[in-house]
Amino acid sequence: MNKRAILAIILASYVMIVLDTSVVLTGLPKIHLELGFSDSGLAWVQSAYTLTFGGFLLLAARAGDIVGRRRMLVAGLALFTLASLAIGAAATPVQLVIARAVQGLGAAILAPSTLALLQTTFADGAERTHAVSLYSATAGIAASVGLVLGGVLAEWMSWRVGFLINLPIGLAMIWAALRYIPESPRGGGQFDLGGALASTTGMSALVYAFIRSASSGWSDLLTQGALAAGVLLLAAFVVNERGAAQPIMPLRLFADRQRTSAYAARMLFLGAMIGFFFFTTQYLQTVLRYPPSLTGMAFLPMTLVNFAVALQVPRLTRRFGNARLLALGLAVCLIGMAALSRVSPAGGYWLTVALPMVLIGAGQGMTLSPLTAAGIARVPARDAGAASGVVNVAHQLGNSLGLAALVALAGAAPLAQRVTTALSASSVMLALALLLMVLAGRTAPSACLSGTPR
């Protein structure tokens, strides 16, 4: 088995997913004007993707355990690539949102397969720590690079090119997966379709309620109805998982307090980060009047620092332990986000934007890998796919719910005020994530604190 080739395929496939989450952000103003989106409707360009991504992850993750992870990886790559072509050809807001939703479904099939393959290919210990570090570093770096790439392409060519480049990459990854990745044994069991339906429709209703509240307010009957439906459907999902023979989200995964805290912290962290990317991008283009290409390059201080710090994570983990490194990363990110929330046009770029970005980049570089490691720690092989699904669900729900909540909270005030409000709320999310992990670390055994698997 060629582990280097498998790791390269896993990382390249994951880059496609993360890149398309961020490459669209710097192109949003162009998409807004070219396709005629409303201000509140523009959030659906991102939310449609993250919603179907998060909604179908659990079913797709369990499907990988049952029918084979390579099959799911190839299926996800194919669907993701075809949807990218449809996005590049979209002529109306409806076409774009539908194609983004289909692309999210492809990502939902693809993402848990990559992390599950990583778990089952690389031995527990130093080998897996190194692979997980590269996987998490890829997520952070690809998100930042996507902003730069999206801005450059939107101004110099077209925002559509950012999606069309997935065609050659996707085809190459399908060929490589079929050649280098051995198929995992098929497991027994059946799909938990009831759980998948309840979780997907519940999250859809919840995100819709938050996004609708931004334009209609919380007193709106449809907003209230969607919120109530979302809560009830998610409660039904939990009840279903208790009795399902083959649950898509085995509740035993939450028996470990540190792992459960890592899932919650991941949602809060990603909610804060999507708010940072979404609102800072619009601030740079609308308030500071940066063109898309310069907007993308304005994120370089964060990208470069993120890259440099992420490469040091394996060494830092050995020295400080997973829990301490995670707490440090969240704290640094919090300081940077709190500073950026005070952004002002009078302060210029370097002092009020670039300097906080350096701290956010360093914090993100230290945070994602320990969060991923904590989310899959001490999980038996039979639940590798389900656990990777929960990690990715927390990631995507943090994105979709975080963005929906921040858009609703920011309201319809002038953009500069909305940015300050949203980034202040993002700072609160990071503070809560830090508190969760500190409390989990204090109650965890010493083996967990050191980052050594039990």
N, C-alpha and C positions, 0 to 999 in steps of 0.2 A: 504494500500500500504506500503510495507516494504522498506522505503527509504534507510536504511543502506545496504540492500542486493542489491538494484539497483545501489547505488554508488559503491559498491564493484565490481559489474559486469562491470560497465562503466570503472572503473580504471584498472581492470585486462585486459579488451579488449584493452584499449589504451596502456597499457604496452607492449602487443604483437606487436603493430604497431611500437612504438618508439624503442623497443629493437632490432627489426630486421633491423632498419635503422642504428644502431650503432654496433651491434654484428658482422656485416660483415666487419667492418673497420679494426679491428685488425687481421682478418683472410685474408685480401687482399693479403699480400705477399705469403701465403700458396696457396690461390686460383690461384694467378698469376703463380706460378711454377707448381702446380698440373694439371691445365687445359690448360696451355699454352697461356694465354692472352698476347696481346701486351701491351706496356706501356700506350698508349692512349686509347686502348680498355678496359683497366681495369676500367676506370671511368664509363663505361656502366653498371657494376655490381650494382653501386649505382644509376646512372642516369635512367636506365630502370625502376627501382622501383619508384623513385620520379616523373618520367615523367608521367607514367600512373596514379599514385596516384594524382598528381596535375591536370592532364587533365580531369579525369572523376569525380572529386570531386563535381563540381557544379551540374552536372546531377544527381548524386547519392543523393546529399543533397536535391534537389527539389523532387526527387522520394520519399524520406522519408516523406516529407510533404503530398504527394499525396496518396501513397499506405500504409503508416504505418511505423513508425520508428522501431518497434520491428522486423518486417519482414525484413527490410533492415539490421538491426544489425545481425540477424541470417544468412542471405544470405552472408553478408560480412565475418562473422566468418568462414563459411563453405568454401568459396572460398580461403580465406587467409590460412586456415589450409591445404587444398589440395595442394595449390601452394608451401607451405613450404615443404611438402613431396616430391614434384617434384624437388625442389632445392637441398634437401638432397641427391637425387638420380642422379643429373645431372652429365654427363660424358664428356661433351664438353662445350666450351664457349657459343656456340649458345643456347644449352639447358638451361644453367644457366641463360642467359640474358632473354630468353623468359619466363622462370618460374618466374624470378624476376618481369617482367612486369605484369604477371598475378597476382602475389602477390600484386603488387601495385594497381591493379584494385580492389582486395578484400579489401585492406586498404582504397581505395577511397569510397567504399560502407560503410565500418565500421566506419571510423573516424567521419564524420558529424553526424551519428546517435548517437554516444556517447555524443557529445557536445550538440546536440539538446535535447536529453533525459535529460541531466543535466539541461538545461534551463527550460524545461517544468515540471520537477519533483520537483525542489527546488525553493521556493518562493524568489522573488526579495528582496534583502537586505542582512542581516547578514548570513542567511542560504545559499544563493547562493554564496556569497563571500567566505564562508568557502569551499563549494564544488568546486568552480572554482580554489581556491588556491591549493586544493589537486590534482585537475586535472592537473594543470600546473606544480606543484611540481613533479608529477608522470612523466611528459614528460622529465623534466630536469634530474631527478635522473635515470630514465630508460635508457636515452641516455648514461649517464656516466657508469652505471652498465653494460650496454651492451658491452662497450669497455673492461672492466675487464673480464667479462664472455667470450666474444669472444676470447680474448687472451689466457685465461686459457684452454678453450676447444680446440683451434687450436693447441696448443702445446702438451697438455696431452692426447687428444683424437682425435678429428677431427673438422675442421671448420663446417662440415656438421651437427654435433650434435646441434649447436646453432639454426638451423632451425627445426630439428626433434623434439626438445622439445616443439614446438608449437602444436604437435598433441594431447597430453593429455590435455593441457591447453585449446586449441580450443574446443575440445569435451565437456569439463566440462563447458565452458562458454555458449555453445549452449544450454545445458541442463538447466543451471541456468537461462538464458534469457527467455526460454519458460515457466519456472516455476514462476519466480518472477516479470517479467516486463509485465505490462498490455499493450495491443496493443493500439496505439494512433488512434483516429478517422481518417478515410480516408477523404482526402480533394478532392475537385473537380478539374478539369483542365486536361491539357495534357502535355506531355513531350516536352521540347524544344530541339528536336533532332538536328535541324540546328545549334543552339548555341553550343551544346555539340560537334558536329563534327568540327565546326570552331575553337573552343578553344583548343580542343585536338590536331588536326593536326597543328594548328598554334604554339603551345608550343613545339610540337615534332620537327618541322622544326627549331625553334629558338635554342633549346638546341643542336640539331644535328650540326647546324652551329658553335656554340661555341666550341663543342668538336672536330669537324673536323679541325677547325682553329689551334688547338694545334699541329697537325701533318702536315697540308697542308698550313697553313698560310691564311691570309685574301685575298690574291690576287687570290686564287683558285676559279675557276668559280662555282664549286658545293657549296662551302662555301658561296659565295655571293648569289647564287640562293636560297639556303635554308634560308639564313637570310632575303632576300626580301620576300620570300613566307611566312615566319613566321610573319613578320610585317603586310603584307597585310591580312592574314587570321585573325589575332587578331583585325585588324581594322574592318573587316567584322563582326566579333563576336560582337563588340560593337554596330555596326549599327543594327545587328539582334536583340540585346537585347532591343533596343529602340522601336522596333515595335512588339515584340513577345507578344502574349496574356498571356503566362505563362513563363516568362523568367527564365532561371536557375540562372541568376545573376541580380536580380532587381536593376536597376541603382539608385533607391531611397535609397539604402543602403549607397551610397556614398554622400548623401546630408549632412550628419553630418561630419564636417571637422575633428573633433577629431578622429572619427572612421576611416575615410579615411587615416589619418596620421598613425593610429595604424596599418592598413593593410600594408602600405608602409614600416613602421619601422620594422614590423615583417619580411618582405622579406629581408631587409637589415641585420637584426640581425641574421636570420637563415643562410643567405649566408655567413656571417662572421663565424658563429659557425661550419658549415659543412667544411669550409676551415680549421679551427683550428683542427677539429678531423681528417680529411683526411690527411693533410700534417704533423701534429705532430706525428701521428701514424707511418707514413713512416720514419720520421726523427729518431724516437726512435729505430726502427728496423734496418734501413739501415746505418745511420750515427753513432749512439751510439752502434749499434750491440746488442740491447736488444732482447732476445727471445720473442715470442708472449705473454707468460704468464706474464713476467716482464713488457712488454709494457702495457698490460692491467692494471696491478697494479700501474704503473707509473701515471695513471690518478686518483688514490685514493685521493690525496690532493684536487683535484677539486670536486670529488664525495662527499666526506665527508662534505666539506664546503657548497656545493650546497644543500645537504640534510638539514643541520642545519639551513641555512638561509631560505630555502623555507618553513620550518615549522613555521617560525616566520612571514610570509607574512601577514596573517590576522591581527595580532596585529600591524605590521608596517603600514598596509594600514589604520587602524583606527587612527593611530597617525599622519601620514604624508600625507595621501591622495594618491589616485592612481597615479596621474600625477607626483607628486614629487618623489614617490618611484620608478616609472619607470625611470625617469631622472637619479636618483642616481644609479640605477642598470646598466643602459647603460654606465654611466661615469666610474664606477668601472670596468666594463668589458672592456671598451676601454683602460684604463690604463694597465690592465693585458695583453691585446692583443698586444699593442704597445711594452711592455717590452719583450714579447715572440718573437716578430718579430726580435729582436736583438740576437736571440739564436746563440750560437757558441759551437762547440765541446770542445773548450778550457775552457769554463765556467762550464762544468760538468752539472749534473742534478739538484741538489737542488737549486742553485742560478738562473740559466737561464731558467729552465723549471718548477720546482715545485712551486717556489714562484709566478711567473705570473699565474700559474694554480689556485692557491688559490684565486687570485683576479677575475679571469674569472669565477670560480665556485660561488663566492659570488655574482658577478654581474648577472650571469644567474639565480641564485636563487631569486633575487629581481625583475627580468625583465619579465619572462614568464607569471606569473599570472596577473600582471597589463596589459600586452599587450593583453592577452586573454579577460580580463574584458573590456578593451577599445574597442575591436573589436565586442563585442556583446551588448554593452551598448545601452539602449533605443531602442532596436529592438522589434517590436510588435510580438506577438505569431505566427501570420500567416507566418512570415518570419524567424522563429527560425532556420529552417533547412537551408534555403538559407544563412543566416548570418553565421552559423557555417561552411557552405561550403566555404564561402569566407575566413574566418579565416584559415581554413585548406589549402585552395589554396595558400594563401600568405605564409603559412608555407612551403609547399612542393615546390612551385616555387622558394622560397628563397633557398631551398636546391638544386634543380636541376640547376637553372640558376646560382646560386652562385658558385657551384662546377664547372660547365662548364666554367664560366668566369674566375675563378681562375686557372683552368688547362690550359686554353688558354693563360692567362697572364704569368703564370710561365714558359711556353714554354719548351724547351728541354735542359735547362742549367743543370749543376750538381745539385743533390738533395738539398744540403745545401743552394745553392743560390735560388732554386725554393721555398723552405720553407720560406726564408726571404722575397721574393717577394710576395708570396701568403698571408702571415700573415700581411705584411704591407698593402696590399689591403684590408684585412679583417678589419684592424684598421680604414681605411677610411670609410668602410661600417658602422661601429659602430658610427663613428663621424657623419655621415649623418643621421643615425637613431636618435641619440640624438638631433641633430639640428631640425629635423622634429617634435619631441615630445615637445621640448621646445617652438617652435613657435606655435604649436597647443594649448599648455597649456596657452600661453599668450592671445590667442584670444578666449578661451573657457569661458563659464560662470563659476561663482564661484562654482556652484554645481558640475561641472565636475572636477574642480581642487581639490575639497575635496574628490572626489571618491564617492560622494553620487549620486545615480541615480535621474534623473529628473522625 
